[in-house]
Amino acid sequence: MKTLFLISATALIAASPASGKGMKWMDAAGAGLPAGAQMAVVKGDPSKAADFVVQLKFPANYAVPPHHHPTDEVVRVVAGGPLAYGMGDKVNQASAGSLEKGYHITMQSGMNHWVVAPAGGATVQVSAMGPFQIIYVDPKDDPRTK
């Protein structure tokens, strides 16, 4: 897992901090997200042990399978939405919460959770303490191993 993370961290280091309309968007697969998402670094360096902020663009009907992080993360919808989310080892949209634009939720460290973007997609902002790491409940869901 550490080797996979170091490869992901290299992709994150390559991103320069973003600000306003000049954000540099890149493929988020290097950070361990499934194909289709884009990421921009807003503040800090997600590969370092310090606070960081990134934005993630999720296309229509995009899903991040159940996973967790070693640190708390604050997830806020900044465009599109609502974002469906839930806790647990399986995606269960019947019991999903709904995160509307402008609202946020804190995903606690070690808590398995998942998200699904709506038909129109969503852009979320994630604030956390680095280094960023995503650990999938089912290793087969990890796009870095495919």
C-alpha positions, 0 to 999 in steps of 0.5 A: 500500500505504501508504494501505491501511495507514494506514486499517488503522492507524486501526482499530487506534488505535480499539482500547483496550488490553485486559486479562483478561476485559474485552478489547474485541473488534472485527472484525479486517478493519481490520487486514487479516485476512480476514472472520470474525476478531476482534481485541483489543489486549492491550498497546501500540498496533499502529499505533506503532513500539513493542512490542504484543500482540494476541489474534486469535479465528479461527472454525472452518476460518478461513485467513489466506492466505500473507503476511509482515510487516516485523518478527518476530512471535511467535504463541502459541495461547491457546485452541482449536487446534491451529493449522496453519501453514506457510511459503511462497507457497501453502497446503499443509496436507499439509506444515503444522506444528501449533501446540498450545495453550501453544506458540509459533512466531516468524515471521521478518520477510519470511518468507511464511507462512499459518495455518489454524484447526481445525474448533473455531477458535482464539485466538492471541496475537501479540507484535511490534514495530509498526507492524503491517502484513500484506503478502499474497503475492497482492494479490488475497487482501488483503481491504482491496482488495475 
